């Protein structure tokens, strides 16, 4: 399989989700190549999983009065704060080396991420156990409070949180790689907590999350991390070929602009989770 590598840098949260969605639709329709994309968020933002109730996860009024935004992902998973990180997205047809179920694709992608982290000097490892059914059902439980199978930890602290969506033909997996900050700030914006409860959640996030800079005890640029992660994919996926692209395909750009405006920037999607019908853009 020939993979396109895209490094899009800092993008607006709504556009980040729109680009991933546009590529996913293109891959599903056979119009876009399988893609590995790296990006960051400007401004920083909270994202929640497709099946979550945003108002149960965040104090939206407090967020609206802060420097942060919020957006609903198309993928599953739980609440994440995206701030000074590296986000990856892997989007592919469910064929060839990417055949199989969710666990198969998670494992293959995690091995590539681990190879890249080792090139940075981070000796991370993979979680081998699934979350308990009780953990999976808990409300108000941010993504980085626990790890599910094949997610990546460092000395039992979570450093990458990933989520996936798929249809009968293709899948989209993206994940947050903590570069500069951990997830402690999440506790401040969780709703309906007493001050003691908020302090306990903050303490738990401090204990259970860790950033690359905390591990390596030095500053890291976005591009420095991305370069090593790309090398990890190239080294681990030796049977694949790769090419670099400077920009999206024209049709992907048009769809991403439409999705940003009509879907990811709207309360109909972010709060009410209404499905946005795709219009013919030709």
Secondary structure, DSSP 4 states (H G I P E B T S, - for coil): -EEEEEEEEEE-HHHHHHHHHHHHHHHHTTSS--EEEEEEESS-EEEE-TTS-HHHH--HHHHHTSS-EEEE-SS-S--EEESSEEEEEEEEESSGGG-S-HHHHHHHHHHHHHHHHHHHT---EE--SPPPHHHHH-TT--GGGS--TT-EEETTEE-EEEEEEE-SSEEEEEEEEESS--SGGGGGG-SS--HHHHHHHHHHHHHHB--HHHHHTS---HHHHHHHHHHHHHHH-TT-EEEEESS--HHHHHHHHHHIIIIITSHHHHTT-PPPPPPP--
